Structures are given as C-alpha cells and as structure tokens.
C-alpha cells in the first residue's frame, strides 16, 4: 500500500493510478490524515466486473454526475445501447435546464452520426 498527498495526486494522477494497479490500493492523505482510497477495479476481484461497470455508470448518470455519453464509456457500451438500458430502467434521459438540453442534442447528433457511419 502506498500513500500520496493531495498535491502529489494533482501533480501526477497517473502515478497514483499506476500504484493502485500494481499494489492493492493507494491512500490519499489530506494534511497527514487519510481521506480517500484509490483502488483499481481490476484488483477488487469482482466476479462480474462488466456488470459492476454498468451499475456504476447507471448510478453516476442517475445522480446527474455524468452525461449519458460518459456513462456509456464507463459501462463500455455503445451510446445507443446505454440510452436503451437507461430508458428501460425508467431513468429519465432528459436533463434540467438549457445546458442539459444542449448536451442531449449533442449526444443525439453523435448517436445519429454513429448509426449512419458506413460499415467496413
């Protein structure tokens, strides 16, 4: 187990992530007190990690922390599949405010472009 302070984490986050991947976890210290843990998801030994990624993505989207596109990347799913999954769970795909509407339009444009992309 390694420990990093917040300044080190800000300066070189990839070092902390690599340490979490190599070791079991990294303790993030704030003023010489442990505040958080970085744990590589692969190291958790979860039997069905893809399902955990989907659950995490759904939770982050539901809380409004991430967009549907970002949630799709977290879940390692195509955007269209993620939108269907969220909709099937009764989660509103509409956001609040004009910024959310703009983001939704951008994501729909991205999905349309993806669907219209010629296949090789």
N, C-alpha and C positions, 0 to 999 in steps of 0.2 A: 504494500500500500504506500502510495506517495501522498504528499501534501503540497498544495500550491496556494499562494495567497491570491487575492483578487487581482492585484496589479500584474502578477505573472500570467494569470488567466486571460486578462485583457490583452497583454502584450503578445502572448503566444498560445492561443487556444488549441492549435493543432498539437502542440507538445502535450498538453493535458489530455486531449482525446487519445493520443497515441499511448500515453501512460495508462489510461483506463483500459485500452485494448490489450496491452501487454500484462498489466497487473490486474488484480480483481477490481480495484476502484481507486479513485483519487479523492482525497478530502480537500475541499475548498475552505480555506481559512479566511476569516474576516477579523482583523485586529487580534490575531493569535487565538481565535476561538473557532472551532469547526462550525461551518454554516451549511454546507451542502456536500453531497456526494456525486461524483461523476462515475457512472457505471456503464460500461459498454454493453449494449443489449445482447450481443452475441455471448458474452460471458455469463449472462444470467442463467443459462441452461434451461430456458423455457422450451418445453417440448414443441410448441407450435408458434414460433416467433412470427411468421407471417400474420397469424390471427391477432397477435398482440399489436403488431404494427397497424392493422386495420382498426382495432379498438382504440388505439391511441389517436389515430387520425380522426376518427369519428368524434371522440371526446374533445379534441382540440377545435374541430370545426363547430361542434355544438356550442362550445363556450364562447365562440366568436374570436378565438385567439389566432386562427389561421383561415385563409381562403380555401375554397374547395380545391383549387389547383394545387395549393401547398399540401392539403390533406391527401390528395391523390399521390403526390410524390412520397409522402411519409408512408402511405399504405402500399406503395409500389404497384399502383393500379393506374390504368388509363383514366383520364378525366371523365369520359363518358360513363365508364363503369362505376367510378366513385360517386358521380351525381346520381346514378340509378340506385346505388346502395344507400346513400343518404336519404333519398326520396322514399325508398321502400321502408325505411325505418321511421318515417313520419317526421323527419327533420326538415324544417323549412329551409329552402335554398335561397330565399330572399333575405337580404340583409336589411339593415336600418340605415336610412339616410342616403344622400346622393352619392357619396363616396362608395358605398356598398353597391349601389346600382351601377356605377361606372365599372367597378370591379367585376360584377356579374356579367355585364356586357362584354368586357374584355375576355372573360373566361368562356363565354358562349362563342365569341368570334374565334378563339383559339380552338375550341372543340369542333366548330364548323370547318375550320381550315384543316384540322387533323382528319376529319371524316372525308373531306374532299380531296385529300392528298392522294395522288396516284400510287398504286401499289406496284412494287417491282416485279 
